[in-house]
Amino acid sequence: MTKKEHPEELNKSSAVHDEHADINALALLSSEVKYDAGKLRDLIHNPYAFGAAFLASFGGFSFGYDQGVISIILVMSQFRQQFPETSPDHAHYGFNVGLMTGMLELGAFIGCLFFPAVADRISRKWGLTVATFFFVIGATIQTAAQNYATIVAGRFIGGIGVGTLAMGAPLYISEISPPAWRGSFLVLEAISIVIGAIVSYWITYGTRYICTTSVERLFQRKADVV
């Protein structure tokens, strides 16, 4: 019969086993994750992380696009004809324009407050999916708006999605990025914001001769598609 081991010996054996397991896990992690400078060939051989980060960075594009397009739409004669509340001849012109512009930031502020809880509960990826849903709904409402109140409500709902994406995208990118590429991948978010504003400006420039009162809806449809 084998001699029964004492509790002290069992605890010691278990501790040694756990120590070896930790060492093996650390060695495996060190062999797979490199903390040196990232090289371009690493992205070519493993493009999945870059692709995921690139798609997530489109949250910044939506923010830049909405910020850029509103400043142009507000001075369009077609838009002022459709929504006379934004015309300089209106008694509350300043308040109406400021409210319409600021509702996006108000919605974005609320979206930023709730995203941490949503992301912890359903994951970062699905949290970004929910944010995209709000953005699409907001863009759809703005596209179909027939009065000032509706377009303000659409900007508020869209702002929730914009703010959530602007906060959630960098968080998601930082967690999926290899250490050597984390900084470079996070820059994609900032680049997307600038590109979004530039795209909105050039779309306006290319459609400046369209005389229909629905031209401003074209900009919202483009944001919805993106």
C-alpha positions in Angstrom: 0.0 0.0 0.0 1.2 3.5 -0.7 1.8 5.8 2.1 -0.9 8.5 2.4 0.4 12.0 1.7 0.0 14.7 4.3 -1.9 17.9 3.5 1.3 19.9 3.7 2.9 17.7 1.0 -0.2 18.0 -1.2 -0.2 21.8 -0.9 3.5 21.9 -1.8 3.0 19.6 -4.8 0.1 21.7 -6.0 2.1 24.9 -5.6 5.0 23.5 -7.7 2.6 22.4 -10.4 1.0 25.8 -10.5 4.4 27.5 -10.7 5.4 25.3 -13.7 2.1 26.0 -15.4 2.6 29.7 -15.0 6.2 29.5 -16.4 4.9 27.5 -19.4 2.1 30.0 -20.1 4.6 32.9 -19.8 7.0 31.2 -22.2 4.2 30.6 -24.7 3.0 34.2 -24.5 6.5 35.5 -25.0 7.0 33.4 -28.1 3.7 34.6 -29.7 3.6 38.3 -28.7 6.5 40.5 -29.7 7.2 43.8 -28.1 9.8 44.9 -30.6 9.2 47.4 -33.4 6.5 46.2 -35.8 7.5 45.6 -39.4 5.4 45.8 -42.6 5.9 42.2 -43.5 4.2 41.2 -40.2 1.0 42.8 -41.5 1.3 41.1 -44.8 1.6 37.7 -43.2 -1.1 38.3 -40.7 -3.5 41.0 -42.0 -6.5 40.1 -39.7 -5.6 42.5 -36.9 -5.1 45.3 -39.3 -8.3 44.6 -41.1 -10.3 44.6 -37.9 -8.7 47.8 -36.7 -9.3 49.5 -40.1 -13.0 48.6 -40.0 -13.3 49.8 -36.4 -11.7 53.1 -37.3 -14.7 54.0 -39.4 -16.3 55.1 -36.2 -14.0 58.1 -36.5 -15.1 58.6 -40.1 -18.7 59.0 -39.0 -17.7 61.6 -36.5 -15.7 63.6 -38.9 -18.3 63.4 -41.6 -21.1 64.6 -39.4 -19.0 67.4 -38.1 -18.0 68.6 -41.5 -21.3 68.2 -43.4 -23.5 70.2 -41.0 -21.4 73.4 -41.4 -22.0 73.3 -45.1 -25.6 72.2 -45.1 -26.6 75.1 -42.9 -25.5 77.7 -45.4 -27.2 76.0 -48.4 -30.2 78.0 -49.8 -31.9 74.7 -50.6 -31.8 73.7 -47.0 -33.0 77.0 -45.7 -35.9 76.9 -48.1 -36.9 73.4 -46.8 -36.3 74.3 -43.2 -37.0 78.1 -42.7 -36.1 77.8 -39.0 -32.5 77.9 -40.1 -32.8 80.9 -42.3 -31.2 84.2 -41.1 -34.6 85.9 -41.5 -36.2 83.7 -38.8 -36.6 85.4 -35.4 -34.8 82.5 -33.5 -32.2 81.8 -36.2 -29.2 81.7 -33.8 -30.9 79.4 -31.3 -32.3 77.1 -34.0 -28.9 76.7 -35.8 -27.1 76.2 -32.5 -29.5 73.7 -31.2 -29.4 71.7 -34.5 -25.6 71.7 -34.5 -25.2 70.9 -30.8 -27.7 68.0 -30.7 -25.0 65.8 -32.2 -22.6 66.6 -29.4 -25.3 66.1 -26.8 -26.1 62.7 -28.2 -22.4 61.8 -28.4 -22.0 62.8 -24.8 -24.8 60.4 -23.7 -23.4 57.6 -25.9 -20.0 58.0 -24.3 -21.5 57.7 -20.8 -23.3 54.4 -21.6 -20.8 52.6 -23.8 -18.5 51.3 -21.0 -21.4 49.4 -19.3 -22.7 48.2 -22.7 -19.2 47.0 -23.8 -18.6 45.2 -20.5 -21.9 43.4 -20.8 -22.1 42.4 -24.4 -18.4 42.8 -25.5 -16.7 45.6 -27.4 -17.5 44.3 -30.8 -21.3 44.0 -30.2 -21.2 47.3 -28.4 -19.9 48.9 -31.6 -22.6 47.1 -33.5 -25.3 48.7 -31.3 -23.7 52.1 -31.9 -23.8 51.5 -35.6 -27.5 50.8 -35.3 -28.1 54.2 -33.6 -26.0 55.9 -36.3 -28.0 54.4 -39.2 -31.3 55.2 -37.5 -30.3 58.8 -37.0 -29.1 59.2 -40.6 -32.3 57.6 -41.9 -34.4 60.0 -39.8 -32.4 63.0 -41.0 -32.7 61.9 -44.6 -36.5 61.5 -44.4 -37.1 64.6 -42.2 -39.8 67.0 -43.4 -39.6 69.5 -40.6 -37.1 71.1 -38.2 -38.0 69.1 -35.1 -37.5 65.8 -36.9 -34.1 66.6 -38.2 -33.0 67.8 -34.8 -34.2 64.5 -33.3 -32.4 62.6 -36.0 -29.1 64.4 -35.2 -29.5 63.6 -31.5 -30.1 59.8 -32.2 -27.3 59.8 -34.7 -25.1 61.6 -32.2 -25.5 58.7 -29.7 -24.1 56.4 -32.3 -21.3 58.8 -33.3 -20.2 59.3 -29.7 -20.3 55.6 -28.9 -18.3 54.8 -32.0 -15.7 57.5 -31.3 -15.2 56.1 -27.8 -15.6 52.4 -28.5 -13.4 52.2 -31.6 -10.1 53.2 -29.9 -10.9 50.9 -27.0 -11.6 47.9 -29.3 -8.5 48.7 -31.5 -6.2 48.9 -28.5 -7.3 45.5 -27.2 -7.0 43.6 -30.5 -3.8 45.2 -31.7 -0.4 43.5 -31.3 1.8 45.5 -28.9 4.2 46.4 -31.6 1.4 47.9 -33.8 -0.9 49.3 -31.1 0.1 52.9 -31.6 0.0 52.8 -35.4 -3.4 51.1 -35.3 -4.8 53.8 -33.0 -3.7 56.5 -35.3 -6.2 55.0 -37.9 -9.0 56.5 -35.7 -7.6 60.0 -36.0 -7.0 59.7 -39.7 -10.5 58.5 -40.2 -11.9 61.6 -38.5 -10.0 63.9 -40.8 -10.9 61.8 -43.9 -14.6 62.0 -42.9 -14.5 65.8 -42.8 -12.6 66.0 -46.1 -15.1 63.7 -47.8 -18.0 65.8 -46.7 -16.4 68.9 -48.0 -15.6 67.4 -51.4 -19.1 65.9 -51.8 -20.6 69.3 -51.2 -18.2 70.9 -53.7 -19.2 68.3 -56.3 -22.9 68.8 -55.8 -22.9 72.6 -55.4 -24.9 73.1 -58.7 -27.8 70.8 -57.7 -30.7 73.1 -57.3 -33.3 70.7 -55.8 -34.3 71.1 -52.2 -33.5 67.4 -51.6 -29.7 67.9 -52.1 -29.0 68.0 -48.4 -30.6 64.6 -48.1 -28.0 63.2 -50.5 -25.3 63.9 -47.9 -27.2 62.0 -45.2 -27.7 59.1 -47.5 -24.0 58.9 -48.2 -23.3 58.9 -44.4 -25.9 56.2 -44.0 -24.2 54.0 -46.7 -20.7 54.5 -45.2 
